[in-house]
Amino acid sequence: MLERILRWILSNPKNTLTIIGGITVLWALFIPNLKIDFTIEHLFSKNDPAVERYFSFRDTFGREDNVITIIYEPYDALQKDLYIELEELVYKIDELTEVKDVLSLFSLSDIDLNAWIGDLYNENTRWNKDTVLQKLKYIQADPSIGARVLSKDLKYGAIILTLSDRANNHKDRTDLIEKIKIFTEQTSPDWIFSGVSVLRTEYVKYMLRDNIVFLPPIALILISILSYIFRSWVFVLLPIMTVIITVIWLLGFMGLVGLEINIMTYVVPTLLFIIGISDAIHIQARFRENMSKDNSDPEKAMFLTMTQMSKVILLTSLTTAIGFIALTTTSIKIVQEFGLEIALGVMIAWFVSILVVPAGIMFFRAFNEKNRYTFSYLLYWLSNTIPKKPWLFIIIPLLISFTMIYKIKDISTDSSLMDDLRPKNKLYQDLKFTEKYFGGVLPFEVLIHIDPDKNKPNIETDILPYLDQVESLLQSEMQESRFFSLSTLLRSIKRIRGDNGDEIYSYEMIERIAQEQSKQGNRLISDDKTVFRVTGLIENRTSSEMKKVYNKLDSLSRSFPPYLSIECTGTTVVALRTNDYLVQSLVNSLGLALFFISIVMAVMFRARSILFASLVTNLIPIFTILGAIAWFGISIRPPTAMTFAVALGIAVDDSLHFLLRYRKELRQGMSRVDAIKSTIINTGSALMITTTILVAGFSVLLFSAFLPTYQFGLLSASMIGVALLCDITLLPALCLVLPNPNRG
């Protein structure tokens, strides 16, 4: 069956390419259906109880992550014109349908005459800067609003927007932010946009930017390397066509089934450009090798090439796909989608390669070009040196790997949510600026639960003292953060009313105050009055730092009456928990990938010596890079943990190509030494070409705005590079010293 298909392709290259072109156009029609978005829920684990608790909180109190903070730096904070501009800006923003609530320094003046800055529109009213300064200090000292809308030094101010639920998608958020930016450009201060909603929107922009930044240099790298190696425009065009067709087919499929482009899957086209080209290169290299032996019948040489290579590249594609499919063992939806999409893309690349490359070579009649043996000197040196000193090429890699393994114990999994951004990134700097002057942007919630069987408590005496203790502890542990609760609100109300701080309000009055607050989009008590909320926007903290906060809250709760309990939730809590969970899950996926790849190798190479050599060769790069991570103090995070299963699937391809060629040479009657020499010279060149492309391609990811993408590119390039060194040095040395595999 396979032979008949191959003969038809070779006999009808034009028809084959036409059919592929038609299918490609069909898939391209579905690409516009793709949606691009990023929400924090993308990172939540399906099986984490904390996620269920978070959604329960959100059902009760509403979203806590739909906030935008816009910060202004005035040229003169006491100028009358500034406040006219700010008031008009607040009115404009408040009229936007996507905005549910606006909090500013004017919010307090609506209910507190002492916070009224003055008549802004009466030309006859004297504007006194000293009076304005006192008003600003009064507003800044307000317990519930002040620190959120004015910095302590009064140098900066902020307007805080709460978005409506309808704006909780990328398109509406982007449109809203652009509208507000147009408004702010018409004012005199300088503005900074911050908050989780801004972070989400900017993340999507960075995704698009990364793809624009990545693809041109990757295409240039591919074209340059292929041109230098093959010296034929056809042999450059066909691999490039292969990956372009692969990307179109996959994106079309994603558009057809409704898959989104998110913070992980946005690199799928880039990765397929890097990974998917290998099969085409191996076919072209083997065809030229066969033509160098007998160039009298190109169709026969291509048929021989495809019968030799179609199953080989199928196996290598399967092992690559296994590395990505292993990611589906996690419970994070976007990681599962990423693994499945790349795995599918790898198999599409295999299918497209065995159709396009032979048909293209036959159609363009690219038979007479000669190879440029770029790596011949190195390969000849290795083929002569390794058989003479095999133990040297075994001991050195083992010593290096043992040195690295020693450091693996020092690897850390500690990280924070803002670790995704590189420190010089403007968004990162804006978030840190907000953190410094207005208490951070990451949502954090502490809930105090009242036992439902408890008789109706007196809020002032039975609840507020404990709310105060919680808020005090949080503020002492996270001094740059801001917290808000019913207790904070009541302190502000008493200040406005001029009441004594010790005065006790009635249950009915407190309920009216809380209801009025709920109308402004910030509910502080559940409808059944059994849950009280301390809400905050906190500074960036690592998971280990937050665990200390959780432990202190837990210790505090043990001193509370038995009818009270504390629960921590919010997107920050869930995302940090998910990070720790995902790292462990991805480490497990590495083990799973290794297990299934070992099964493939065991089926292919029944000789234990070859199987052992392959496993050792592919484990050393993993341990070496893990040790390097520890040496350089890089924390294991989801993208770094994901690297190993992915890179293992890619790196093992070289071992398969080497061992399959080695077995073929043994079966043809060669001695082990001659088989190793022939394999290094003939297969080594293709391995060097494909690995050069892989390393160069992954290195382009170093230009990403995202630190995880940067680290993924760095670690993948490093691991694949180390794997190549092992495949052309350690693997042949092991094949020489281990027991004879009985010729396959």
Secondary structure by P-SEA (a helix, b strand, c coil): caaaaaaaaaacaaaaaaaaaaaaaaaaaaccccccccccccccccccaaaaaaaaaaaaccccccbbbbbbbccccccaaaaaaaaaaaaaaaacccccccccccccccccccccccccccccbbbbaaaaaaaaaaaaaccccccccccccccbbbbbbbbccccccaaaaaaaaaaaaaaaaaccbbbbbbcaaaaaaaaaaaaaaaaaaccaaaaaaaaaaaaaacccaaaaaaaaaaaaaaaaaaaaaaaaacccccccccaaaaaaaaccaaaaaaaaaaaaaaaaaccccaaaaaaaaaaacaaaaaaaaaaaaaaaaaacccccaaaaaaaaaaaaaaaaaaaaaaccaaaaaaaaccccccccccaaaaaaaaaaccccccccccaaaaaaaaaaaaaccccccccccccccccccaaaaaaaaaaacccccbbbbbbbbccccccccccccccaaaaaaaaaaaaaacccbbbbcaaaaaaaaaaaacccccccccaaaaaaaaaaaaaaccccccccccbbbbccccccccaaaaaaaaaaaaaaaaaccccbbbbbccaaaaaaaaaaaaaaaaaaaaaaaaaaaaaaaaaacccaaaaaaaaaaaaaaaaaaaaaaaaacccccccccaaaaaaaaaaaaaaaaaaaaaaaaaaacccaaaaaaaaaaaaaaaaaaaaaaaaaaaaaccccccaaaaaaaaaaaaaaaaaaaaaacaaaaaaaaccccccc
